[in-house]
Amino acid sequence: MRVSLIQMNSAENKERNLDVAEEMIRKAVGVENPDLVVLPEYFAFLGEGREAVHGNGEAFPEGPTYRRFSALASELGVTLHLGSMVEKAGNGHYNTTLVFGPDGAEIARYRKMHLFDINVPGGMSYRESDTISRGEEVVTYRVGETTVGCAICYDIRFPELFRALRDKGAEVIVLPAAFTLMTGKDHWEVLARARAIETQTYFLAVGQTGSHAEGRKWCWGHTMAIDPWGHVVAQCSDGEGLTTAVVDPARIEAVRRDVPVAQHHVL
C-alpha cells in the first residue's frame, strides 16, 4: 500500500485552505499514485476563538467540505483521510476525522478523544475544550486488506488508545496533528516512534507547519512515516509539501513475529 502524507500551513482563510488541500491531493495522486492520502489536523480552518471555530464548522454529510472531498475521492479513485475539521452535531462541536473510500462513500469518522488543554513553555495557553467536545469511540477502517487506525494530535500522549487500536487489528495508525513548535521540537518524533514501536504498526504522523493566528502560534511540521521497527522511512521538508511511503505487510509480520509483544501483555 502506498501512502501520501500532505503537510499544510492552514490558517483562517478556509477557502484558501480547501483549495490548497485539493491541489496537493491532486498532485499526490498524479505523481505518486497512492492508495491513501492523508491531510493534517484542522486542515480546513486553523484559527482562534470560539465563534470563529464554531462558525467554520460543518454538519455531516450536508456540509460543503464533506461533499467536495467525497466527490474528489470518487473522481480520483483514492482513499482520502481528511486529517480533521470541526463537525457540528446537535449542540456539540467535535474535532473530527473523515475518511472517504475510492467510491466517495464515508468509511470512517473519528472524533478526537483527548483535548489539548495546556500551558506550553513560553507562555502560550491552549484550551481546546473551550470549543470542542470529546469523542468516545475507537475507530478503524480498511484500505484493501490493510486495517488503519485513527487518532488525532494530543492523542499521541495516551498509549492506551494505541493499544486499543492494535487490539482492533490496526496495521497502520494515522495521526493528523497541529503540534505546537515548543512541544514538537522535543516530543513529536520521540512519541511518534514510540507509538510505532509499541504497536508494531506503520505510524503516519501528519502535521501542520509554520505560523498561524497572525504569528502568535507556530506548528512544528515534520510530517513523517515510521515503520514498525521505529525507523523514519519518509519525511516532509519545511513548509507545505508531501511525502510518500510504502506500507509493507511483510515488514509488519516479521516485526510482530520476532518481538511478539502483543502476546506478552500482563495488564
C-alpha positions in Angstrom: 0.0 0.0 0.0 1.3 3.4 -1.0 0.5 6.4 1.4 1.0 10.1 0.6 1.1 12.5 3.5 0.3 16.2 3.0 1.8 18.9 5.2 -0.1 22.2 5.2 0.1 25.7 6.7 -3.6 26.2 7.2 -4.9 29.5 8.7 -8.1 31.4 9.0 -8.8 31.6 5.2 -11.0 28.5 4.8 -11.4 28.9 1.1 -7.7 29.1 0.5 -7.1 26.1 2.8 -9.5 23.9 0.9 -8.1 24.9 -2.4 -4.6 24.1 -1.3 -5.7 20.8 0.1 -7.4 19.8 -3.1 -4.4 21.0 -5.2 -2.0 18.9 -3.1 -4.2 15.8 -3.2 -4.4 16.0 -6.9 -0.6 16.4 -7.1 0.0 13.4 -4.8 -2.4 11.2 -6.8 -0.9 12.4 -10.2 2.7 12.0 -9.2 2.8 9.2 -6.5 -0.3 7.1 -7.4 -1.1 6.3 -3.7 -3.8 4.2 -2.2 -4.3 6.5 0.7 -3.8 10.3 1.0 -3.7 12.0 4.5 -4.3 15.6 5.4 -3.3 17.2 8.8 -5.4 18.2 11.7 -7.7 21.3 11.2 -6.8 21.3 7.5 -9.9 23.4 6.6 -9.5 26.1 9.3 -6.9 26.7 11.9 -7.8 29.8 13.8 -8.7 31.2 17.2 -11.8 32.0 19.2 -14.9 30.0 19.9 -17.1 31.9 17.5 -14.6 31.6 14.6 -14.0 27.9 15.3 -17.7 27.1 15.5 -18.5 29.4 12.6 -16.2 27.4 10.3 -17.6 24.0 11.4 -19.9 22.0 9.3 -22.6 19.3 9.7 -22.0 16.0 8.1 -22.9 14.9 5.4 -24.6 18.0 4.2 -21.6 20.3 4.7 -19.9 21.7 1.5 -16.5 20.4 2.5 -17.8 16.9 3.1 -19.5 16.9 -0.3 -16.4 18.4 -2.0 -13.9 15.9 -0.8 -16.3 12.9 -1.1 -16.6 13.8 -4.7 -12.8 14.3 -5.1 -12.1 10.8 -3.6 -14.6 9.3 -6.1 -13.1 11.3 -9.0 -9.6 10.3 -8.2 -10.4 6.7 -7.1 -8.3 7.1 -3.9 -9.0 6.8 -0.1 -8.9 10.2 1.5 -8.2 10.6 5.2 -9.2 14.2 5.9 -7.0 14.9 8.9 -9.6 16.7 10.9 -12.1 19.6 10.8 -14.8 20.9 13.1 -18.0 18.9 12.9 -21.3 20.4 14.1 -23.5 17.7 15.6 -26.6 18.7 17.7 -25.4 21.1 20.3 -21.8 19.8 20.1 -18.7 20.6 18.1 -16.1 17.9 17.5 -12.6 17.7 16.1 -13.4 15.0 13.6 -11.5 12.9 11.1 -13.5 11.9 8.0 -12.3 9.1 5.7 -13.8 8.6 2.2 -13.2 5.5 0.2 -12.3 5.4 -3.5 -16.0 5.4 -4.4 -16.6 8.6 -2.3 -18.5 6.9 0.4 -17.7 7.7 4.1 -15.9 4.7 5.6 -14.8 6.2 8.9 -15.5 9.1 11.3 -13.3 9.6 14.4 -13.9 12.3 17.0 -10.8 13.3 18.9 -10.8 11.8 22.4 -8.0 13.7 24.2 -8.4 17.5 24.1 -5.4 19.8 24.3 -5.8 22.0 27.4 -2.3 23.1 28.4 0.0 26.0 29.1 3.1 25.4 27.0 6.6 26.8 27.7 6.9 30.3 26.5 3.6 31.5 28.0 1.1 30.3 25.3 -2.2 28.8 26.5 -4.3 26.3 24.5 -7.8 25.2 25.7 -9.3 23.0 23.1 -12.1 22.0 25.4 -13.4 25.6 25.4 -14.6 25.0 21.8 -14.6 21.2 21.2 -16.5 18.3 22.7 -14.8 15.0 23.5 -15.2 11.9 21.3 -15.6 8.4 22.7 -15.1 5.7 20.0 -12.0 3.8 18.9 -12.2 3.8 15.1 -10.5 1.7 12.4 -11.2 1.2 8.7 -9.9 -0.8 5.8 -7.8 0.1 2.8 -7.8 -3.0 0.7 -6.6 -5.8 3.1 -5.0 -3.3 5.5 -6.6 -2.2 8.7 -6.0 1.5 9.6 -6.5 3.1 13.0 -7.4 6.7 13.7 -6.0 9.2 16.2 -5.5 13.0 16.3 -2.6 15.1 17.7 -2.8 15.2 21.5 -4.0 11.6 21.5 -0.3 10.6 20.9 0.4 11.1 24.6 -2.0 8.4 25.6 -0.7 4.9 24.7 -3.8 3.1 25.9 -5.6 4.4 22.8 -3.0 2.9 20.5 -3.0 -0.4 22.3 -6.8 -0.4 21.7 -6.2 0.3 18.0 -3.7 -2.5 17.8 -6.1 -4.8 19.6 -8.7 -4.0 16.9 -6.3 -5.1 14.2 -4.6 -1.9 13.2 -1.5 -2.4 11.0 -1.3 1.3 10.2 -2.1 4.2 12.5 -2.7 7.7 11.2 -2.2 10.7 13.4 -3.0 14.1 11.8 -1.8 16.9 14.0 -1.2 20.6 14.6 1.6 20.0 17.0 3.0 23.2 18.7 6.6 24.3 17.9 7.6 24.3 21.6 6.4 20.7 22.3 7.1 19.4 18.9 10.8 20.1 18.8 11.3 17.8 21.8 8.4 15.3 21.8 7.0 14.9 18.3 9.4 12.4 16.8 10.1 10.6 20.1 6.4 10.0 20.8 5.6 9.0 17.2 8.4 6.5 17.0 7.4 5.1 20.4 3.8 4.6 19.3 5.1 2.8 16.2 7.4 0.6 18.2 5.0 -0.4 20.9 2.1 -1.1 18.4 4.4 -2.6 15.7 2.5 -0.6 13.1 3.3 1.9 10.4 2.7 5.2 12.1 1.8 8.1 9.8 2.2 11.4 11.7 0.9 14.3 9.5 1.4 17.8 10.7 0.6 21.4 10.2 3.7 23.6 9.7 4.6 27.3 10.2 2.8 30.1 11.8 -0.9 30.8 12.3 -3.0 33.2 14.5 -1.2 36.1 12.9 2.2 34.7 14.0 1.3 34.2 17.7 1.3 30.4 17.3 3.6 28.1 15.4 3.3 24.4 14.4 6.2 22.0 14.2 5.5 20.2 10.9 8.0 17.3 10.4 5.4 15.1 8.8 6.8 11.5 8.8 6.1 7.9 8.1 7.6 5.4 10.6 7.9 1.7 10.2 7.0 -1.0 12.8 10.6 -1.1 14.0 10.6 2.6 14.7 12.6 3.8 11.7 11.6 7.1 9.9 11.1 6.0 6.3 9.8 9.2 4.8 9.6 12.8 6.0 8.5 16.2 4.6 10.8 19.1 4.3 10.0 22.5 5.8 6.9 24.3 4.5 3.9 22.9 2.7 4.6 19.7 0.8 4.1 16.0 0.7 6.0 12.8 1.1 5.1 9.2 0.2 5.9 5.8 1.8 5.2 2.2 1.1 3.5 0.1 3.8 5.0 -3.4 3.6 2.8 -6.1 5.2 5.8 -8.5 5.3 7.6 -6.0 7.4 4.7 -5.8 9.9 4.5 -9.6 10.0 8.3 -10.0 10.6 8.5 -7.5 13.4 5.5 -9.0 15.2 6.9 -12.5 14.8 10.4 -11.6 16.0 9.2 -9.5 19.0 5.7 -10.8 19.9 4.8 -8.2 22.5 1.0 -8.5 21.8 1.2 -12.0 23.3 3.0 -10.8 26.5 0.8 -8.1 27.9 0.2 -8.6 31.7 -2.0 -5.5 32.4 
